[in-house]
């Protein structure tokens, strides 16, 4: 957001202070939300259970991380869509049942599903009966991967994404002498210029 609003035009000291403030506020809000969640379900779930739910949330980073090492077609928008979908399904399948147990949400959603759709019950999504944690991890990662792949295939990668793909995902595993490039890039000079302009500004990018 700071880059898109051209905050980099200000001094580096001002930008650094702004980022530091955002970081401090984010840490405080995360700790506050974690404490409120713990208090809301106190007596209904042990700390170990809360930790497992947290690790299930962190697991939403795994598909994008590992796919980025081997798949050139992935895009930033696809990564955002995948992690967003995974987090939503994670919250629905793992957090909602905890809130129901704590009495914060009516149990109808567990018994009959939202709006009476039984196949959408958070503990038995699409009729699949797993252990609660396994159920949440399975469906959240499934939606994560599906959204990541689908959105990535629907949108052509930008210049910076193709550059990064060539940097991190080799075309083959054969050794190549230093300084020799066997493949040609499809990236145009104008695309490189527009990418640099996002960080330096149009005037500085044209000058360099």
C-alpha positions as CSV (number, residue, x, y, z in Angstrom):
1,X,0.0,0.0,0.0
2,X,2.8,2.4,0.8
3,X,4.4,1.7,-2.6
4,X,1.2,2.1,-4.5
5,X,0.5,5.5,-2.8
6,X,4.0,6.7,-3.7
7,X,5.1,7.0,-0.1
8,X,8.7,6.3,-1.3
9,X,8.9,9.9,-2.5
10,X,9.2,11.0,1.1
11,X,12.5,10.7,3.0
12,X,13.8,7.3,3.9
13,X,13.8,8.3,7.6
14,X,10.1,9.2,7.4
15,X,9.2,6.0,5.6
16,X,11.2,3.9,8.1
17,X,9.5,5.5,11.0
18,X,6.1,4.9,9.4
19,X,6.9,1.2,8.8
20,X,8.1,0.9,12.4
21,X,4.9,2.3,13.7
22,X,2.8,0.0,11.5
23,X,4.8,-3.0,12.8
24,X,4.3,-2.0,16.5
25,X,0.6,-1.4,16.0
26,X,0.3,-4.8,14.2
27,X,2.1,-6.7,17.0
28,X,-0.1,-5.1,19.6
29,X,-3.3,-5.9,17.7
30,X,-2.2,-9.5,17.2
31,X,-1.4,-10.0,20.8
32,X,-4.7,-8.4,21.8
33,X,-6.7,-10.6,19.4
34,X,-4.8,-13.7,20.6
35,X,-5.6,-12.9,24.3
36,X,-9.3,-12.2,23.5
37,X,-9.5,-15.5,21.6
38,X,-7.9,-17.4,24.5
39,X,-10.3,-15.7,27.0
40,X,-13.3,-16.5,24.8
41,X,-12.7,-20.2,24.7
42,X,-11.1,-20.6,28.1
43,X,-12.2,-23.8,29.7
44,X,-13.3,-25.2,26.3
45,X,-9.9,-25.7,24.6
46,X,-6.5,-26.3,26.0
47,X,-3.5,-24.2,25.0
48,X,-2.1,-27.2,23.0
49,X,-5.3,-27.2,21.0
50,X,-5.0,-23.5,20.3
51,X,-1.4,-24.1,19.2
52,X,-2.5,-26.8,16.7
53,X,-5.1,-24.4,15.3
54,X,-2.4,-21.8,14.9
55,X,-0.1,-24.1,13.1
56,X,-2.9,-25.0,10.7
57,X,-3.1,-21.3,9.9
58,X,0.6,-21.1,9.3
59,X,0.3,-24.1,7.0
60,X,-1.6,-21.9,4.5
61,X,1.8,-20.4,3.5
62,X,3.1,-23.8,2.4
63,X,1.4,-24.3,-1.0
64,X,2.6,-21.0,-2.3
65,X,6.0,-21.4,-0.9
66,X,6.7,-24.8,-2.3
67,X,4.9,-24.2,-5.6
68,X,7.0,-21.1,-6.1
69,X,10.1,-23.2,-6.1
70,X,9.0,-25.5,-8.9
71,X,6.2,-23.9,-10.9
72,X,6.9,-20.9,-13.1
73,X,3.2,-20.1,-13.9
74,X,2.3,-19.0,-10.4
75,X,1.4,-15.3,-10.0
76,X,1.3,-12.9,-7.1
77,X,-2.5,-12.5,-7.5
78,X,-2.8,-16.3,-7.4
79,X,-0.8,-16.5,-4.3
80,X,-2.9,-13.9,-2.5
81,X,-6.1,-15.7,-3.7
82,X,-4.8,-19.0,-2.5
83,X,-3.8,-17.9,1.0
84,X,-7.0,-15.8,1.3
85,X,-9.2,-18.8,0.4
86,X,-7.2,-21.0,2.8
87,X,-7.5,-18.7,5.7
88,X,-11.3,-18.2,5.2
89,X,-11.8,-22.0,5.1
90,X,-9.5,-22.5,8.1
91,X,-11.5,-20.0,10.1
92,X,-14.8,-21.6,9.1
93,X,-13.7,-25.2,9.8
94,X,-11.6,-24.7,12.9
95,X,-12.5,-21.4,14.6
96,X,-16.3,-21.5,14.2
97,X,-16.6,-24.8,16.0
98,X,-14.5,-23.4,18.9
99,X,-16.8,-20.4,19.1
100,X,-19.8,-22.7,19.1
101,X,-18.4,-24.7,22.0
102,X,-17.7,-21.4,23.9
103,X,-21.4,-20.4,23.4
104,X,-20.5,-17.4,21.2
105,X,-22.3,-18.8,18.2
106,X,-25.5,-20.7,18.0
107,X,-25.0,-24.5,17.6
108,X,-27.4,-24.6,14.6
109,X,-24.6,-24.1,12.2
110,X,-22.9,-27.2,13.5
111,X,-26.0,-29.3,13.5
112,X,-27.7,-28.1,10.3
113,X,-25.2,-26.0,8.4
114,X,-25.6,-22.4,7.4
115,X,-29.1,-21.6,6.2
116,X,-29.9,-25.3,6.6
117,X,-27.4,-26.6,4.0
118,X,-26.2,-29.7,5.8
119,X,-23.3,-30.3,3.4
120,X,-21.7,-27.0,4.5
121,X,-21.5,-27.9,8.2
122,X,-18.1,-26.7,9.4
123,X,-17.2,-30.0,11.0
124,X,-18.3,-32.2,8.1
125,X,-17.8,-30.1,5.0
126,X,-19.3,-31.7,1.9
127,X,-20.1,-34.8,4.0
128,X,-16.4,-35.7,4.7
129,X,-16.0,-37.0,8.2
130,X,-12.4,-36.5,9.5
131,X,-11.0,-35.7,12.9
132,X,-11.6,-31.9,13.6
133,X,-8.0,-30.8,13.0
134,X,-7.4,-33.1,10.0
135,X,-10.7,-31.9,8.5
136,X,-9.8,-28.2,8.8
137,X,-6.3,-28.7,7.5
138,X,-7.4,-30.8,4.6
139,X,-10.1,-28.5,3.3
140,X,-8.2,-25.3,3.9
141,X,-5.2,-26.5,2.0
142,X,-7.5,-27.9,-0.7
143,X,-9.2,-24.6,-1.3
144,X,-5.8,-22.8,-1.0
145,X,-4.2,-24.9,-3.8
146,X,-7.3,-24.7,-6.0
147,X,-7.6,-20.9,-5.8
148,X,-3.8,-20.5,-6.3
149,X,-3.7,-22.6,-9.4
150,X,-6.9,-21.3,-10.9
151,X,-6.2,-17.6,-10.5
152,X,-2.6,-18.0,-11.6
153,X,-3.8,-19.8,-14.8
154,X,-6.4,-17.1,-15.5
155,X,-4.0,-14.2,-15.4
156,X,-0.8,-13.8,-17.5
157,X,2.3,-13.2,-15.3
158,X,3.7,-9.7,-15.1
159,X,7.2,-8.8,-16.1
160,X,8.5,-8.9,-12.5
161,X,6.9,-12.3,-12.0
162,X,8.5,-13.8,-15.0
163,X,11.9,-12.4,-14.0
164,X,11.5,-13.9,-10.5
165,X,10.4,-17.3,-12.0
166,X,13.5,-17.4,-14.2
167,X,15.7,-16.6,-11.2
168,X,14.3,-19.2,-8.8
169,X,13.0,-21.9,-11.1
170,X,15.6,-23.3,-13.6
171,X,14.4,-24.5,-16.9
172,X,16.3,-27.8,-16.4
173,X,18.8,-29.4,-14.1
174,X,21.7,-29.6,-16.5
175,X,24.8,-27.7,-15.4
176,X,25.4,-24.5,-17.3
177,X,28.7,-22.6,-17.5
178,X,28.8,-19.2,-15.9
179,X,28.0,-16.4,-18.2
180,X,26.3,-18.5,-20.8
181,X,22.5,-18.2,-21.4
182,X,20.9,-20.8,-23.7
183,X,17.4,-19.4,-23.5
184,X,16.0,-16.1,-24.6
185,X,13.8,-14.0,-22.4
186,X,10.3,-12.8,-23.5
187,X,10.5,-9.7,-21.3
188,X,10.5,-6.4,-23.2
189,X,12.5,-3.3,-22.2
190,X,9.3,-1.4,-21.7
191,X,8.2,-4.0,-19.1
192,X,11.4,-3.7,-17.2
193,X,11.1,0.1,-17.3
194,X,7.6,0.0,-15.9
195,X,8.6,-2.4,-13.1
196,X,11.6,-0.2,-12.1
197,X,9.3,2.9,-12.2
198,X,7.1,1.4,-9.5
199,X,10.1,1.8,-7.1
200,X,12.1,4.7,-8.4
201,X,9.4,6.8,-10.1
202,X,8.9,7.5,-13.8
203,X,11.4,10.4,-14.0
204,X,14.3,8.5,-12.3
205,X,13.5,5.3,-14.2
206,X,13.7,7.1,-17.5
207,X,16.9,8.9,-16.5
208,X,18.7,5.6,-15.5
